[in-house]
Amino acid sequence: MTSHRQAAHRHLMIVHNHWPDPRVEREARALVAGGIEVDVLCARDPYDSPDSDFAGIDVQRLPVWRRRGRGPVLQMLEYLAFLALAAVHAAVRHGRRRYRTIQVHTPPDFLVFAALVPKLTGAKVILDLHDLMPEFYASRFGSSLSALPVRLVAWQERLSTRFADRVITVTDTWRRTLAQRGVARDKLSVLMNLPDPAIYGRDGAEAARPDGPITLVYHGTLAARYGLDIALRALARARQEIPIRMIIHGHGDLLETLPDLAEELGIADAVEFSTRRLASEELPALLRRADAAVVPYRRDIFTDGILPTKLMEYAALGIPAIASRTPVIEEYFDESMVRFVPPEDVEALAAAMVELARDPELRADLARSATQFTERHSWPAASADYVAMVRSLADG
């Protein structure tokens, strides 16, 4: 007779990031709501406790500190250290809890091999590709996909996707790219980084603003490819015509240099840098302080494939957005839904800031039209498909 312990569907997530990672948290919550027990192995911040219970999710933090901005050698050593620890912990925990499914979140892709022992003893393995590593490294180091280091990254991607029983990615564009690289189409799924409407609702989003300067917002990783220096230069130009200010929330390589740039441009008093780590439930309150948002991405081989999570969150909250015209953003949003500007065009971005500052009706129209995206792509529907996929994989 099969015991209740054997029949339970237990799911292990492995992620080389601090908890809570927004995507991992959303997925874990969806699985728990669907009756699946979820454990998480993740990296530890020096101030974190090793273990915790998070809304019914058992979180174990491994003693590898994640550090951004390291060179490639140190970054690889960090990846390998986490892989080794995660593999040992996954094997030991699997011996006790008998996971039916293991989900490994990238980067790095080869972290999927931490699930080797559970896979050999019956668990099904899901590789969740948050980013495509060949494109990411080509962008980061200013090389092409044909460069030898990037070809090595593509090779490990190929091995990793072959090892996995299922591969998830975040856009249809990247699913097509992976299929062109040889990943079987019936092995691929798309789970977009959609905001949870229980957290990102529109309550109060379109309330009348008091008179005074309008506020722009950007939140997320502060990296050169995301164009925050362009946004600050555009803000300086726009302030020559109209009072306007900006909130920048997040961390990243540019955190130390952006305040210096704001000082140099004479707009330090108009830029608020928010660096406190916020829980998912806390972030919308910060974003709702803004009248409009800015997504000033540069174009390169990596950003051309990104549908910014922040843009989907602005649409859900009813915050009108100015966005760089990139192929993937155009695939999901049209001119009625966002105010497009050419990437890396300071003058065009400044003009768009001034336009939205002077035209509250345009801001309201963009916010209303952006609901077309949230109507077509909802987290409740996508998460239900995700939970069904995980269950089907375990049963099949």
MARPA-693175 format. One record per residue (C-alpha): residue number from 1; y, x, z; residue in three letters. Coordinates in steps of 0.1 Angstrom, whole numbers. Each point is the difference from the previous one (the first is absolute). Example, Ala and Ser with C-alpha at 12.3 -4.5 7.8 and 13.67 -1.06 7.14 Angstrom:
// residues 2
NODE  pos      Y      X      Z  code
NODE    1    -45    123     78   ala
NODE    2     34     14     -7   ser
This chain:
// residues 396
NODE  pos      Y      X      Z  code
NODE    1      0      0      0   met
NODE    2     35     13     -8   thr
NODE    3     21      3     31   ser
NODE    4     36    -11      3   his
NODE    5     10     37      2   arg
NODE    6    -16      7    -33   gln
NODE    7     14    -31    -16   ala
NODE    8     36      7     10   ala
NODE    9     22     12    -28   his
NODE   10     18     31     13   arg
NODE   11     25     18    -22   his
NODE   12     14     35      5   leu
NODE   13     33     11    -15   met
NODE   14      9     37     -3   ile
NODE   15     36     10     -7   val
NODE   16     18     33      2   his
NODE   17     31    -16     14   asn
NODE   18     14    -11     33   his
NODE   19     -7    -35     12   trp
NODE   20     12    -25     -9   pro
NODE   21      1      8    -38   asp
NODE   22     15    -33    -14   pro
NODE   23    -27     -4    -28   arg
NODE   24    -29      9     23   val
NODE   25     13    -23     27   glu
NODE   26      4    -30    -24   arg
NODE   27    -35      5    -13   glu
NODE   28    -15      4     35   ala
NODE   29     17    -31     13   arg
NODE   30    -13    -20    -30   ala
NODE   31    -36     12      6   leu
NODE   32      2     -8     37   val
NODE   33     14    -35     -8   ala
NODE   34    -30     -4    -24   gly
NODE   35    -25      7     28   gly
NODE   36     -7     37     -7   ile
NODE   37      1     26     27   glu
NODE   38     23     29     -9   val
NODE   39      2     36     14   asp
NODE   40     26     25    -12   val
NODE   41     -1     38      0   leu
NODE   42     35     15     -6   cys
NODE   43     22     30      6   ala
NODE   44     16      4     34   arg
NODE   45     37      5      7   asp
NODE   46      5     24     30   pro
NODE   47     14    -29     21   tyr
NODE   48    -28    -24     -9   asp
NODE   49    -30     -8     23   ser
NODE   50    -34      9    -15   pro
NODE   51    -13    -36      0   asp
NODE   52     15    -35      1   ser
NODE   53     -7    -36     -7   asp
NODE   54     24    -15    -25   phe
NODE   55     -3    -37     -5   ala
NODE   56    -38      2      2   gly
NODE   57     -2     31    -21   ile
NODE   58    -16     31     16   asp
NODE   59     22     30     -9   val
NODE   60    -12     35      6   gln
NODE   61     26     28     -7   arg
NODE   62    -15     34     -9   leu
NODE   63     18     32     11   pro
NODE   64     15      9    -34   val
NODE   65     38     -2     -1   trp
NODE   66     13    -12    -34   arg
NODE   67     30     20    -12   arg
NODE   68     20     -8    -31   arg
NODE   69     15     27    -22   gly
NODE   70    -27     27      6   arg
NODE   71     -8     23    -29   gly
NODE   72    -32     -7    -20   pro
NODE   73    -22     25     20   val
NODE   74      9    -13     34   leu
NODE   75     -2    -36    -13   gln
NODE   76    -35      7    -13   met
NODE   77    -11     15     34   leu
NODE   78     14    -31     17   glu
NODE   79    -20    -22    -23   tyr
NODE   80    -32     19      5   leu
NODE   81      4      0     38   ala
NODE   82      4    -37      0   phe
NODE   83    -29     -5    -24   leu
NODE   84    -23     20     22   ala
NODE   85     10    -19     32   leu
NODE   86     -2    -33    -17   ala
NODE   87    -34      7    -15   ala
NODE   88    -14      9     35   val
NODE   89     15    -30     17   his
NODE   90    -10    -24    -28   ala
NODE   91    -36     12      2   ala
NODE   92     -1     -3     38   val
NODE   93     16    -34      1   arg
NODE   94    -22    -13    -29   his
NODE   95    -30     10     21   gly
NODE   96     12    -23     28   arg
NODE   97     16    -28    -19   arg
NODE   98    -17     -1    -34   arg
NODE   99     29     -6    -23   tyr
NODE  100     -7    -21    -30   arg
NODE  101     31     12    -19   thr
NODE  102     22     31      2   ile
NODE  103     35      0    -15   gln
NODE  104     17     33     -5   val
NODE  105     38      0     -7   his
NODE  106     16     28    -20   thr
NODE  107     14     26     -3   pro
NODE  108    -20     21     -3   pro
NODE  109    -26    -16    -23   asp
NODE  110    -28     23     12   phe
NODE  111      4    -14     35   leu
NODE  112    -25    -26    -13   val
NODE  113    -28     26      6   phe
NODE  114      6     -5     38   ala
NODE  115    -22    -31     -6   ala
NODE  116    -29     20    -13   leu
NODE  117    -24     -6     30   val
NODE  118      7    -37      2   pro
NODE  119     -4     -4    -38   lys
NODE  120    -34     18      1   leu
NODE  121    -11    -24     27   thr
NODE  122     10    -32    -17   gly
NODE  123     37     -5      4   ala
NODE  124     21     -9    -31   lys
NODE  125     31     21     -6   val
NODE  126     34    -11    -12   ile
NODE  127     26     25    -12   leu
NODE  128     35    -14      4   asp
NODE  129     24     20    -23   leu
NODE  130     35     -5     14   his
NODE  131     13     25    -26   asp
NODE  132    -15     18    -30   leu
NODE  133     -2     36     11   met
NODE  134      2     17    -34   pro
NODE  135     33    -18     -8   glu
NODE  136     13      7     35   phe
NODE  137     -7     37     -1   tyr
NODE  138     13      3    -35   ala
NODE  139     33    -16     12   ser
NODE  140      2     19     32   arg
NODE  141     -5     35    -16   phe
NODE  142     18     -7    -33   gly
NODE  143    -30      5    -21   ser
NODE  144    -20    -20    -26   ser
NODE  145    -34    -17      2   leu
NODE  146    -14     28    -21   ser
NODE  147     10     28     25   ala
NODE  148    -31     16     16   leu
NODE  149      9    -10     37   pro
NODE  150      5    -36    -11   val
NODE  151    -33      0    -20   arg
NODE  152    -18     11     32   leu
NODE  153     16    -30     18   val
NODE  154    -11    -22    -28   ala
NODE  155    -36     14      3   trp
NODE  156     -1     -8     37   gln
NODE  157     13    -35     -8   glu
NODE  158    -29     -5    -25   arg
NODE  159    -26     12     25   leu
NODE  160     15    -22     27   ser
NODE  161      0    -32    -21   thr
NODE  162    -36      6    -11   arg
NODE  163    -11      4     36   phe
NODE  164     16    -33     11   ala
NODE  165    -17    -33     -6   asp
NODE  166     34    -18     -5   arg
NODE  167     34     13     -9   val
NODE  168     32    -18     10   ile
NODE  169     35      9    -13   thr
NODE  170     34    -16      3   val
NODE  171     12    -10    -35   thr
NODE  172    -15    -12    -33   asp
NODE  173     16     31    -16   thr
NODE  174    -20     24     22   trp
NODE  175    -32    -21     -5   arg
NODE  176      4      5    -38   arg
NODE  177      7     37      5   thr
NODE  178    -32      4     21   leu
NODE  179    -20    -19    -25   ala
NODE  180     12     24    -27   gln
NODE  181    -12     29     21   arg
NODE  182    -35    -14      1   gly
NODE  183     -2    -22     31   val
NODE  184    -21    -31     -8   ala
NODE  185     22    -30     -4   arg
NODE  186    -23    -22     21   asp
NODE  187      3     26     28   lys
NODE  188     38     -4      1   leu
NODE  189     21    -24     20   ser
NODE  190     38     -4      5   val
NODE  191     14     -7     34   leu
NODE  192     38      1     -1   met
NODE  193     21     11     30   asn
NODE  194     12    -36      4   leu
NODE  195     20    -10     31   pro
NODE  196    -15    -24     25   asp
NODE  197     21    -32      0   pro
NODE  198     -7     -4     37   ala
NODE  199     22     31      5   ile
NODE  200     21      1    -31   tyr
NODE  201     13    -36     -1   gly
NODE  202     33    -12    -13   arg
NODE  203     13    -15     32   asp
NODE  204     37      7      1   gly
NODE  205     -1     23    -30   ala
NODE  206     26    -20    -20   glu
NODE  207     23     -8     29   ala
NODE  208     37      5     -7   ala
NODE  209     13     35      8   arg
NODE  210     32      6     20   pro
NODE  211     30     14    -19   asp
NODE  212      0     38     -3   gly
NODE  213    -18     28    -18   pro
NODE  214    -34     -9    -14   ile
NODE  215    -29     20     12   thr
NODE  216    -27     15    -22   leu
NODE  217    -34     11     12   val
NODE  218    -28     24    -10   tyr
NODE  219    -32      5     21   his
NODE  220    -30     22     -6   gly
NODE  221     -8     36     -7   thr
NODE  222     30     23     -4   leu
NODE  223    -11     21    -29   ala
NODE  224     19     14    -30   ala
NODE  225    -20    -21    -25   arg
NODE  226     13    -31     17   tyr
NODE  227     36      8     -9   gly
NODE  228     18     -3     34   leu
NODE  229     25     27    -10   asp
NODE  230      8    -20    -31   ile
NODE  231      6    -31     22   ala
NODE  232     24     19     23   leu
NODE  233     20     14    -30   arg
NODE  234      2    -35    -14   ala
NODE  235     11    -14     34   leu
NODE  236     28     25      1   ala
NODE  237     12    -11    -35   arg
NODE  238     -4    -37      9   ala
NODE  239     21      5     32   arg
NODE  240     29     10    -21   gln
NODE  241      2    -36    -12   glu
NODE  242    -13    -21     28   ile
NODE  243    -11      3     37   pro
NODE  244    -37      4      1   ile
NODE  245    -25     16     24   arg
NODE  246    -37      9      0   met
NODE  247    -30      2     24   ile
NODE  248    -27     26     -8   ile
NODE  249    -32     -5     21   his
NODE  250    -29     24     -1   gly
NODE  251    -13     36      1   his
NODE  252     -7     27    -25   gly
NODE  253      9     33    -15   asp
NODE  254     37    -10     -5   leu
NODE  255      6    -12     35   leu
NODE  256     18     32      9   glu
NODE  257     21      4    -32   thr
NODE  258     11    -36     -6   leu
NODE  259     24     -2     30   pro
NODE  260     16     33    -12   asp
NODE  261      4    -15    -35   leu
NODE  262     16    -31     15   ala
NODE  263     24     22     19   glu
NODE  264      8     20    -31   glu
NODE  265      7    -31    -20   leu
NODE  266     23    -14     27   gly
NODE  267    -21    -30      8   ile
NODE  268    -17     10     32   ala
NODE  269     18    -29     18   asp
NODE  270    -15    -25    -25   ala
NODE  271    -37     11      2   val
NODE  272    -23     -8     28   glu
NODE  273    -32     20      3   phe
NODE  274    -28    -19     18   ser
NODE  275    -29     22     10   thr
NODE  276    -18    -18     28   arg
NODE  277    -36     -9     -9   arg
NODE  278     -1    -38     -2   leu
NODE  279    -30    -23      2   ala
NODE  280     -6    -23    -29   ser
NODE  281     14    -30     19   glu
NODE  282     33     20      8   glu
NODE  283      9     11    -35   leu
NODE  284     12    -33    -15   pro
NODE  285     27     -3     27   ala
NODE  286     15     33    -12   leu
NODE  287     -3     -9    -36   leu
NODE  288     17    -35      5   arg
NODE  289     31     18     11   arg
NODE  290      6      9    -37   ala
NODE  291     16    -21    -27   asp
NODE  292    -18     19    -28   ala
NODE  293    -25     28     -4   ala
NODE  294     -2     31    -22   val
NODE  295    -32     14    -16   val
NODE  296     15     31    -18   pro
NODE  297    -32     17    -12   tyr
NODE  298      0     29    -24   arg
NODE  299    -23     -3    -30   arg
NODE  300    -30     24     -2   asp
NODE  301    -37     -1     -6   ile
NODE  302     -6    -13     36   phe
NODE  303     29    -25      5   thr
NODE  304     -7    -15    -34   asp
NODE  305    -32    -14     15   gly
NODE  306     14    -12     33   ile
NODE  307      8    -36      9   leu
NODE  308     21      6     31   pro
NODE  309    -12    -18     31   thr
NODE  310     36     -2     12   lys
NODE  311     10    -20    -31   leu
NODE  312    -27    -26      7   met
NODE  313     12     -2     36   glu
NODE  314     36     -5    -10   tyr
NODE  315    -12    -28    -23   ala
NODE  316    -19    -16     28   ala
NODE  317     29      2     24   leu
NODE  318     25    -14    -26   gly
NODE  319     20     33     -2   ile
NODE  320     14      6    -35   pro
NODE  321     -9     34    -14   ala
NODE  322     14     26    -24   ile
NODE  323    -29     20    -15   ala
NODE  324     -6     28    -24   ser
NODE  325    -14    -12    -33   arg
NODE  326    -36     14      0   thr
NODE  327    -30    -12    -19   pro
NODE  328    -19    -15     29   val
NODE  329     30    -17     16   ile
NODE  330      7    -16    -34   glu
NODE  331    -36    -11     -2   glu
NODE  332      4    -22     31   tyr
NODE  333     38     -7      2   phe
NODE  334     24    -12    -27   asp
NODE  335     38      1     -3   glu
NODE  336      4    -33     19   ser
NODE  337    -18     14     30   met
NODE  338     16     34      5   val
NODE  339     31     18    -11   arg
NODE  340    -14     28    -22   phe
NODE  341     18     33     -4   val
NODE  342    -10     31    -20   pro
NODE  343    -18     26     22   pro
NODE  344     21     29     12   glu
NODE  345     33    -16    -13   asp
NODE  346     25      3     29   val
NODE  347     27    -19    -19   glu
NODE  348    -22    -29     -9   ala
NODE  349    -14     -3     36   leu
NODE  350     36      1     14   ala
NODE  351     10    -27    -24   ala
NODE  352    -29    -22     10   ala
NODE  353      9      5     37   met
NODE  354     35    -11     -7   val
NODE  355    -12    -29    -20   glu
NODE  356    -22    -14     27   leu
NODE  357     25      7     27   ala
NODE  358     26    -22    -19   arg
NODE  359    -23    -27    -11   asp
NODE  360    -19    -19     27   pro
NODE  361    -12    -26    -25   glu
NODE  362    -18     28    -20   leu
NODE  363    -16     12     32   arg
NODE  364    -12    -35      8   ala
NODE  365    -13     -5    -36   asp
NODE  366    -20     33      1   leu
NODE  367    -15     -9     34   ala
NODE  368    -10    -35    -12   arg
NODE  369    -15     13    -32   ser
NODE  370    -20     27     18   ala
NODE  371    -21    -28     15   thr
NODE  372    -18     -1    -34   gln
NODE  373    -17     32     10   phe
NODE  374    -10    -12     35   thr
NODE  375    -13    -32    -15   glu
NODE  376    -22     19    -25   arg
NODE  377    -11     27     24   his
NODE  378     -7    -12     35   ser
NODE  379    -16     19     29   trp
NODE  380    -21    -30     12   pro
NODE  381    -16     -4    -34   ala
NODE  382     -4     38     -5   ala
NODE  383    -14      6     35   ser
NODE  384    -25    -28     -5   ala
NODE  385    -13     17    -31   asp
NODE  386     -1     33     18   tyr
NODE  387    -21    -14     29   val
NODE  388    -23    -17    -25   ala
NODE  389     -5     33    -18   met
NODE  390     -8     19     31   val
NODE  391    -25    -27     11   arg
NODE  392    -16     -1    -35   ser
NODE  393     -3     38      0   leu
NODE  394    -18     -1     34   ala
NODE  395    -23    -27    -11   asp
NODE  396     -7     13    -35   gly
